[in-house]
Amino acid sequence: MSQLLVNPIRYFMAACLVASLLITPAIVRAADGSDYDKAVEKGVTFLANQGQAEDGTFSGNTGIGVTAICTLGMLEHGRTTLDPSVKKALAAMEKHVKPDGGIYVEGTRHRNYETCLCMLAFSAANKDGQYDKLLANGQKFLKGLQWDQEEGKSEDDPYFGGAGYGGHSRPDMSNTTFLMEALKASGASEDDPAIQKALIFVSRCQNLESPHNQFEFAPKNPDGGFYYTIAAGGNSQAGPTDNGGLRSYGSMTYAGLKSMIYAGVDKDDQRVKAAVAWLGKNYDTKQNPGMGDTGLYYYYQTVAKALDAYGEDTFVGEDGTKHDWRKEFTEELISRQQSNGSWVNEKAERWMEGDPNLVTGYSLLALSYLKKDDK
């Protein structure tokens, strides 16, 4: 073969190699500190400059919960109470503090959610004790929403220990785990009676027969995962199984793992081991297992909180693969960021994930737990 032919081939192959390196997607590259910092700064800037209304709220037409999530997201990434955007948001939330200790918009159906989320934000902002009284009153309010003997529910009732949206609505995993998180963030210990009562409810939403769960659904789909609620006949957002069981899904299983750890349950407990086994079998950075794109960013922030609480730098899949979960989920989130700095669920708007303020708040919270040095 002539030299004239060989050299062009070599040049072509070298050019292809260079081109392939240049167009490698961000998701397969490690997200270094610079990538992380840029993504966070763009997200925080989006919220402060484009997401926030003049009255300090974020998506205020939906209640006060999104404002709390966005404020918490900014606080977790270094903005302080002196920051103009944070200051305005905290003031907007304070306007909704009620005499009963709750923090919610008048007429809302989500008193528990809104109060829990606001308490998380105020706890993060409470560096000088300025919100001590607000948080103490908030704890009392949340404990009053919890289903227990005061509502005529004995410990053997499926409602017991759970929390619903507000008032005496049916309890569910999402509301209950946010209640546990808000109590913990505001100073309650793992052996606080309210947290231990909540653990009873959480344990009964697991597809696992154990001394902690003797209800009808556990033996029908004993895979160790979690579903939405045991109460009011039971419900899973992922639907029922053919034999009348309730399907487990990702976001609730990570929520269950997080909540058990917050309540002091040991890693060797059969409940934790079963949940971790289900998550190992269904480890996924691209979708909410069992739900696909639905609730995806709620899933991301729950994954990050749960695995951070679990405390292992690697997460082992069912096939033995060791996942650097912080790196993998960070890269996935950064790859999904919009050019304007926001995040939004373009494929599934259910549960308000078409709102870039909410989803950007979720993403910033996830990233704060994914960065090891932050916790």
N, C-alpha and C positions, 0 to 999 in steps of 0.2 A: 504494500500500500504506500502510495507516495506521501512525502512529508506535507505536501500541500493539502491533502485530504485529512491527515491525522490531526494537524493543528486546529483546523476549524471544528472538528469533533470535540477536541479537548476544550476549546474555548466555549463551545455550546454547552458542554456538560458543566463546566465551571459556572457559567452564567445561570444555568438552571439551579445549581446548588445555592448560589447567592440569592436568587429570586425566592427560593423556597424558604430561606431563613428570614427574608424580609417580610414575607406574607404569613408567617406562622401566627395563628390566632393567639390572642392574649391568654386564652384559657389554658393553653398547654405550656405557658411560661410561668415560672414562679413569680408570684406577686411580691416584688421586693418592697422595702419600706417606702420608696418613692412612689410606687404605684398605689400603695395603700393610702399614703398621706394625701396624694392628689385626689383620689376617689372620695375620701372623707371631706376634704376641703370643698370640693365641688358640690357634694351633697349638702353640707352645712350652708354653703353660700346660696344654693338654690332655695332652701327653706327660708333663710333670712331675707333674701332679696326678691324672691318670686312667690313663695308659698304663703307668707304671713300677711294677714290683712291689717288694716290700720288700727283696728281695735286690739291687736295682739294675738288674735286667734289664728289657727290653721284649720281650714274647712269648718268654720264655726257653725255653719248651717246643719252640721251633722251632730252637734253636741259639743262637749268639751274634751272628749277622749282623744281625738286626733291632735289637738293642741298639746295635751299632756305627753303623748308619744313623741311628737316632734321636739318639744322642749327637752325631754329626757335624752333624746338622741344628740342634741347639741351639747347638753351638759356632760354627757359621757365622753365627748370628744374635746373637752378643754374650754368650752365657753363657760363663763361664770355668771353669777347673778348680776354683775356689773355690765355685762354685754347688753346693749340696747334691745336686741331681739328677745333674748331670754327674759330680761326685766319686764318687757311688755307682756310676754306670754304668761309669766307667773302672776302678774297683776290681773290679767284676764281670768285666770283660773281662780284666783282669790275671790273674785266677785261672785263665784258660785258656791262658796262655802256656806253651808246651811246650819241653822241652829241645832239640828240633830247630829251634826258632825260630818255628814256626808258632803261630797263635793260633786255636784251634778247640776245640769240645766233643769230648770223647772219644767215639769211635765214629761221628762225623759222616761223611757222604759228601761234604761240601762244604768240605774243608780249604782249597782255594784261595779260594773266595768269602769264607769267614769270616775268613781271614787278611788278605786284601786290604781288606775293609771295616774291620776293626779297625785296620789300619795307617793307613787314611785318617783315622780318628778320633784315633788317637794322634799322627799327624803334626800335625793341627789343634791338639791340646792341648800340643804340644811347644814351648812358648814359652821355657822355660829349659833345654832340653836334657836334661830328666829322662828322656825316652824314647829317647835316642840309641841306646843299646845294644839296646833292644828292637827298634827299627826296623832297625838294621843286621842283626840276626839274622833278622828277618822277611824282609828282602831276600834273604838267602842261602837261606832256606827256599823262597821263591817261585821263585827262579831254578832251584832243584833240581827243582821240579815241571814246569818247561817242557820240552817235547819237543825234544831236540837230539841231538847225537852221543853223549852219555852214555847215552841210551836206544836207541842204535843207529839213529838216524834221520839220514839224510844230508839235505842242503839241498834235494834234489829230491823229498823225500817230502812228501805233503800234510799230515802231522802236524807237520812241522818248525816250530818257533818258537811253536807254540800251547800253550795251557794248558787243562786240563779242570777238573772239579770238585775233583779231588784225586788223588794217587797217579798211576797211569798210565791214567786214564780218557781217553776221546776228547776232543781239544781242540775248543773252540768259540769263537765270536766274543765272547760275553758274558764268559766267564771270562778270555779273553785280554785284552780291553780293560780289565777291572778290574785285571788284573795290571799292565798298562802304567800305569794311573792311580795305583796304589799305589806303584809304583817311582818314578814322577815326584814324587808328593807327599812321599815320604820322602827325596828328594834326588838320585835318579839323573838323569843328564843325558840328553838326547835321543839322544846317540850311544853310550849304554851298550849293550854287546853284547846284553843280554837284550831291551832295547827294540827294537833293530834286528832281532833274530831274530823277535820278535813281529810286527813290521811285515811280514815275509815272509809269515807266516801270514795276517794281516789282508788283505793285498793279494790273496791267492788266494781270499778269500771274496767278492770283488767280481765282479759280472757285467760284466767288461771284459777283453777280450784286450789284453795289453800285454807288454812284456819281463818284467814282474813276475808275470804270470799266463798260463801256457800250458796250463792244465788243461782238462778236457773240458767243464765247465759254462759257461765264459765265452762261447763263441760261440753257445750255444743260447738265451740270453736276454740279449743285450748291451745292457742298459739303464743300466748304470753304478751300480746300487744294490748293496746287500750282503744276504747271507743268513747263516744260522746257522753252518754249517761246511762246509768242503771235505773234511774227514776222514771216514774210514769210509764211503765211498760217497756222501758229501754229504747235506746236509739243510737244508731251509728250514722254519721254523715256519709260513710262509705257503703251503707246499705246492709241488708241482712244476708245471712248465708242461707243455703237451700233448706237446712234443717231448723231454721228459726233462730240461729245464733246471730251475733252482731260482729261485723267485720272490723278488724283492727286497721288503724291507719297511722301514718307517720307523725303528723303534728300532735295528735293526742298521745301517742306512745312516748314521744320525747317529753311532752308535758307531764306525763305520768312519772317518767324517770326523774325529771327535775324536782317534782313535788315530793317524791319519796325521799330524795336526798336532802331536800330542805327540811323535811320532818325527822331527819336523823336516822333513816333506815340504812343499814349497813350494806356494802357491796355484795356481801355473801348471802344476804337475804334472798330467798327464792323468788320474791317478787321482782327485785332488781335484776337478778340473773336472768329471769325469763324475759323481762323487757329488753335487756341488752342483747339477748339471743335473737329476739324478733328484729331489733334494729340492725344487728349484724347481717341478718338474712336479707334485709330490705334497705341497706345503706344506699343512699342516692343523693347526689348533689343537684340534680337537674329537675326533679319533680318531688312532690309530696306523696310518698308511697301510699297507694290505695286511693288517692284523690287526684293524681296527675298535676295539672297546673292550678287547680283550685286551692285557694288558701296557701299559695306557694311562699309568699313572703312572711306570713305569720309562721309558717313552717321554718323558714330560715332563722328567724330570731329565736324560736323555741329550740331548735337544734343547738344553736350557739350557747344559749344559757344552760341547756341540759348537759352537753358534753363538757363545758367548762366546770360545772358543778361535779360531774363524774370524776374529773381530775386526771384523766389519762391523756398523754400527748399523742398517742396513736389509738385508733379505734379499729379493732380487728373484725373483718367481715366473716361471714359464714365459711367462705372458701379459704380463709387463712390470710387473706390480703391485709397488710397493715396500712391503714389510711392515715396520712398526715391530715387530719380532718380540718385543722385550722387553715392550712394552706389551700386545701382543695375547695372548701366553701368560700374562702376569701377570693380566690381566683374566679369562681363561678359568679359571685356577686359583682365583682369589678367588671366582668365581661358583660353583665346585663345593664350596666349604668347607661342612661341616656346621655346624649351630647350636652344637654343643658344642666347636667349634674343630678337629675332626679332618677328615681326608679319607678316603674309602674308595671303592673301585671297586664300585659297586652293580650294575653290569651284567655284569661278568666277574671272577670270583674266582680265575681261574687264576693261577698263579705267586704265590699268597698275597696277591693284591690285595684280598681280602676282609678283610684284617687292617688295622684303622685305624692301628695303630702303624707298620707298615711304610709304608703309603701316606702317612701324615702326615710321616714321615721323608723319603720321596721328594719330597713337595711342598715341604717346607722347603728341601731341597737345591736344587730347581729355582728357587725364589724367590731364593735367595742368589746364584745366577748371573744371574738376570734383572734384578737391581738393579745397574745399571752402576757406581755408586759403590762397590760392595762389592768390586770386582775390579780 
